[in-house]
Each structure stands twice: as structure tokens, then as C-alpha cells.
Amino acid sequence: MHKPLPSTPRRRMIVGISGATGVIYGLRLLQMLRELDIETHLVMTKAGERTLAYETDLKVREVRAAADCHYSDSDIGATIASGSFRTMGMVVAPCSVRSLSAIATGNTDGLLSRAADVCLKERRRVVLLFREAPLHAGHIRSMAAATENGAIVFPPVPAFYDRPQTLDDMVNHTIGRVLDLYDIDAGLVHRWSGRPPERTETASIAAAPNNI
């Protein structure tokens, strides 16, 4: 008798949240991946947990509950620390200078950087939402080194061609574009059509900032 074929495994994504500003990107990514039925494996650095307290009213346990699995950054024996644990790759959102530099140099002193390094060595996609400005030469060299190792450096720069009305619009567009890199259409992106949107009201330069 033939053995039954194994069922198709659920898709998995590693999500890293480090200590840069912009924790909302990681939170929205977790939310969207759950809606898309993609299994999430979350690792937050201590600095990421501190940023969460600065920028939101959420508790760490509430963020962990949004993921299917979560790990301490000190847990170097976690499943995501091994290349034999198959995933789609990893998104670090937001990505601090420290995390970017560690990933760029293979200095895997914590689980977040180790998981990213594993994905890179297994030739899986790693996207780094690097949050820093302005940049000095060391930052630029680290971005170049990370790119040479196979990562995609993705500063969350807002797009204005679709005329975002809220902060949520900007965050959603960025997360939608990140998921595009994994061939996932989450329905968050207003695709560029080559034509400006139709005017719905009289516009003026003075009024423009209030429309964003």
C-alpha cells in the first residue's frame, strides 16, 4: 500500500521586534499574518519591549499572545535558531542599528540576530525595516554589508501617491509592500496605476498638511 502524502504544512514567518522606534510596524505585521493564516514565531529584544512601553499601552504578554509562538531573545536553543526549522524567512520590524549591525556581521549574540543569520545562510528572505535618521557612514556600511549577505534593507518610508489620510494608511502600505516581497498580497496596497486619483474637492497648498 502507498503511504498517504503528508499534508501541506502551514506557512511560517519569523517576526523580530527590536528597539528602534516604530513598534507599530511589528504589531501590524503580526496582525496581518494572523489574518492570512501564516504561523508566526516572535522574538522581541529587551530594547524592543522597552520601546513597546514608550509607544503603546500594550503589555509584552499581549504582543506575545498575537503570535503563534514566542521566544526570549536569550533563548539560543529555540527552534528558529536552527536552519532545519523551515520558514518563509524573517521580518525585523522595526530594526534597530544594533540589530542591523549584528545581522550584517553575523555577530549572533541573541536569538533575533541568530534567527536572521540562519535565514540568510539557508537563503531565505530577510527584510529589515531599518529605523534611523539621519545616517552616518557606519550605518550605510552596515546596510551595504547586510545587503551583500542577502538581506533586504527596507526603511519604512511612506508613499504619498495614494494620498494617505491617516497614520494607519501609511503603516498598512508599508506592511503591504513588505509582504509583497514574499509574494503575499494582503490587500493593503493601492497599486500605482500611472494616473493620479480623481480630485474630489478643491485643493490648496495651505490645506494639504491637514489632508494627511
SELO-669608 format. One record per residue (C-alpha): x, y, z; residue in one letter. Coordinates in pm, whole numbers. Layout:
// SELO-669608
+--------+--------+--------+------+
|   east |  north |     up | code |
+--------+--------+--------+------+
|      X |      Y |      Z |    a |
...
+--------+--------+--------+------+
***
This chain:
// SELO-669608
+--------+--------+--------+------+
|   east |  north |     up | code |
+--------+--------+--------+------+
|      0 |      0 |      0 |    m |
|    110 |    354 |    -71 |    h |
|    170 |    576 |    227 |    k |
|    -58 |    884 |    230 |    p |
|    110 |   1200 |    118 |    l |
|    187 |   1443 |    401 |    p |
|    -45 |   1738 |    428 |    s |
|     81 |   2076 |    313 |    t |
|    248 |   2240 |    614 |    p |
|    122 |   2576 |    730 |    r |
|    342 |   2864 |    616 |    r |
|    567 |   3011 |    885 |    r |
|    719 |   3355 |    929 |    m |
|    965 |   3475 |   1192 |    i |
|    893 |   3825 |   1322 |    v |
|   1159 |   4018 |   1510 |    g |
|   1086 |   4334 |   1707 |    i |
|   1397 |   4523 |   1815 |    s |
|   1448 |   4850 |   2000 |    g |
|   1403 |   5110 |   1726 |    a |
|   1106 |   5343 |   1715 |    t |
|    815 |   5219 |   1507 |    g |
|    694 |   4915 |   1701 |    v |
|    358 |   4962 |   1527 |    i |
|    511 |   4801 |   1217 |    y |
|    580 |   4477 |   1402 |    g |
|    236 |   4481 |   1563 |    l |
|     57 |   4535 |   1233 |    r |
|    266 |   4264 |   1068 |    l |
|    165 |   4013 |   1335 |    l |
|   -199 |   4110 |   1288 |    q |
|   -188 |   4069 |    911 |    m |
|     -4 |   3738 |    921 |    l |
|   -269 |   3601 |   1157 |    r |
|   -543 |   3713 |    919 |    e |
|   -355 |   3540 |    636 |    l |
|   -326 |   3219 |    841 |    d |
|     53 |   3230 |    842 |    i |
|    213 |   3083 |   1153 |    e |
|    419 |   3345 |   1335 |    t |
|    728 |   3299 |   1552 |    h |
|    802 |   3613 |   1750 |    l |
|   1123 |   3724 |   1918 |    v |
|   1148 |   4061 |   2091 |    m |
|   1465 |   4211 |   2229 |    t |
|   1467 |   4375 |   2572 |    k |
|   1503 |   4711 |   2397 |    a |
|   1201 |   4624 |   2183 |    g |
|    996 |   4555 |   2495 |    e |
|   1100 |   4892 |   2634 |    r |
|   1004 |   5070 |   2312 |    t |
|    665 |   4897 |   2326 |    l |
|    604 |   5065 |   2664 |    a |
|    705 |   5405 |   2526 |    y |
|    496 |   5392 |   2211 |    e |
|    184 |   5193 |   2308 |    t |
|    -34 |   5098 |   2604 |    d |
|     13 |   4727 |   2530 |    l |
|    182 |   4480 |   2761 |    k |
|    451 |   4243 |   2636 |    v |
|    225 |   3947 |   2710 |    r |
|    -43 |   4091 |   2481 |    e |
|    202 |   4117 |   2193 |    v |
|    325 |   3763 |   2255 |    r |
|    -37 |   3644 |   2250 |    a |
|    -69 |   3782 |   1895 |    a |
|    192 |   3530 |   1774 |    a |
|    159 |   3154 |   1746 |    d |
|    493 |   3104 |   1921 |    c |
|    719 |   3345 |   2105 |    h |
|   1072 |   3328 |   2243 |    y |
|   1306 |   3522 |   2466 |    s |
|   1597 |   3686 |   2285 |    d |
|   1829 |   3491 |   2515 |    s |
|   1682 |   3153 |   2409 |    d |
|   1951 |   3049 |   2163 |    i |
|   1818 |   2692 |   2171 |    g |
|   1480 |   2790 |   2023 |    a |
|   1351 |   2621 |   1710 |    t |
|   1409 |   2933 |   1499 |    i |
|   1781 |   2917 |   1583 |    a |
|   1818 |   2614 |   1354 |    s |
|   1816 |   2602 |    976 |    g |
|   1637 |   2266 |    991 |    s |
|   1326 |   2452 |   1113 |    f |
|   1170 |   2557 |    784 |    r |
|   1019 |   2904 |    747 |    t |
|    941 |   3155 |    473 |    m |
|   1203 |   3384 |    623 |    g |
|   1207 |   3670 |    869 |    m |
|   1100 |   4031 |    902 |    v |
|   1258 |   4256 |   1164 |    v |
|   1010 |   4537 |   1223 |    a |
|   1137 |   4773 |   1340 |    p |
|   1509 |   4705 |   1303 |    c |
|   1748 |   4900 |   1523 |    s |
|   2104 |   4998 |   1435 |    v |
|   2232 |   4739 |   1681 |    r |
|   2027 |   4460 |   1524 |    s |
|   2118 |   4567 |   1171 |    l |
|   2488 |   4570 |   1258 |    s |
|   2470 |   4229 |   1427 |    a |
|   2290 |   4076 |   1129 |    i |
|   2530 |   4241 |    883 |    a |
|   2837 |   4099 |   1057 |    t |
|   2699 |   3762 |   1171 |    g |
|   2750 |   3866 |   1534 |    n |
|   2470 |   3647 |   1666 |    t |
|   2470 |   3741 |   2033 |    d |
|   2094 |   3692 |   2071 |    g |
|   1811 |   3491 |   1921 |    l |
|   1686 |   3772 |   1697 |    l |
|   2020 |   3812 |   1519 |    s |
|   2078 |   3434 |   1523 |    r |
|   1740 |   3365 |   1360 |    a |
|   1814 |   3624 |   1091 |    a |
|   2159 |   3476 |   1032 |    d |
|   2008 |   3128 |    999 |    v |
|   1758 |   3253 |    740 |    c |
|   2038 |   3417 |    543 |    l |
|   2258 |   3109 |    542 |    k |
|   1961 |   2899 |    430 |    e |
|   1898 |   3156 |    153 |    r |
|   1560 |   3258 |    292 |    r |
|   1431 |   3611 |    266 |    r |
|   1514 |   3853 |    546 |    v |
|   1362 |   4201 |    543 |    v |
|   1492 |   4467 |    783 |    l |
|   1273 |   4771 |    849 |    l |
|   1568 |   4986 |    948 |    f |
|   1461 |   5288 |   1153 |    r |
|   1728 |   5554 |   1185 |    e |
|   1784 |   5907 |   1051 |    a |
|   2000 |   6084 |    970 |    p |
|   2265 |   5827 |    876 |    l |
|   2639 |   5831 |    925 |    h |
|   2888 |   5630 |    723 |    a |
|   2885 |   5337 |    968 |    g |
|   2509 |   5295 |    922 |    h |
|   2545 |   5298 |    545 |    i |
|   2829 |   5045 |    556 |    r |
|   2616 |   4816 |    775 |    s |
|   2325 |   4843 |    532 |    m |
|   2558 |   4755 |    245 |    a |
|   2703 |   4459 |    436 |    a |
|   2357 |   4327 |    525 |    a |
|   2253 |   4357 |    160 |    t |
|   2565 |   4176 |     43 |    e |
|   2475 |   3892 |    281 |    n |
|   2132 |   3861 |    120 |    g |
|   1909 |   4074 |    344 |    a |
|   1674 |   4339 |    211 |    i |
|   1704 |   4672 |    391 |    v |
|   1359 |   4831 |    382 |    f |
|   1338 |   5169 |    558 |    p |
|    965 |   5228 |    619 |    p |
|    942 |   5536 |    401 |    v |
|    578 |   5640 |    346 |    p |
|    436 |   5669 |     -4 |    a |
|    216 |   5967 |    -78 |    f |
|     94 |   5891 |   -430 |    y |
|   -214 |   5716 |   -288 |    d |
|   -286 |   6016 |    -64 |    r |
|   -289 |   5852 |    280 |    p |
|   -538 |   6005 |    520 |    q |
|   -421 |   5850 |    846 |    t |
|   -116 |   5703 |   1012 |    l |
|   -280 |   5362 |    973 |    d |
|   -288 |   5414 |    596 |    d |
|     89 |   5473 |    595 |    m |
|    164 |   5174 |    817 |    v |
|    -62 |   4945 |    613 |    n |
|    102 |   5049 |    288 |    h |
|    448 |   4971 |    425 |    t |
|    344 |   4632 |    563 |    i |
|    169 |   4551 |    236 |    g |
|    487 |   4629 |     42 |    r |
|    691 |   4414 |    281 |    v |
|    455 |   4121 |    228 |    l |
|    484 |   4176 |   -148 |    d |
|    847 |   4069 |   -112 |    l |
|    721 |   3727 |     -1 |    y |
|    467 |   3711 |   -288 |    d |
|    183 |   3771 |    -42 |    i |
|    -88 |   4014 |   -148 |    d |
|   -255 |   4122 |    175 |    a |
|   -483 |   4374 |      2 |    g |
|   -316 |   4664 |    183 |    l |
|   -151 |   4838 |   -110 |    v |
|   -314 |   5080 |   -350 |    h |
|   -130 |   4980 |   -665 |    r |
|     23 |   5251 |   -879 |    w |
|   -181 |   5286 |  -1196 |    s |
|     14 |   5562 |  -1369 |    g |
|   -276 |   5803 |  -1316 |    r |
|   -340 |   6037 |  -1023 |    p |
|   -657 |   5979 |   -822 |    p |
|   -960 |   6183 |   -920 |    e |
|   -995 |   6516 |   -746 |    r |
|  -1282 |   6516 |   -502 |    t |
|  -1254 |   6867 |   -363 |    e |
|  -1073 |   7192 |   -420 |    t |
|   -710 |   7155 |   -317 |    a |
|   -466 |   7412 |   -189 |    s |
|   -111 |   7409 |    -61 |    i |
|   -225 |   7556 |    270 |    a |
|   -481 |   7280 |    318 |    a |
|   -253 |   6994 |    210 |    a |
|    -98 |   6916 |    553 |    p |
|   -447 |   6879 |    703 |    n |
|   -538 |   6616 |    444 |    n |
|   -270 |   6372 |    557 |    i |
+--------+--------+--------+------+
***
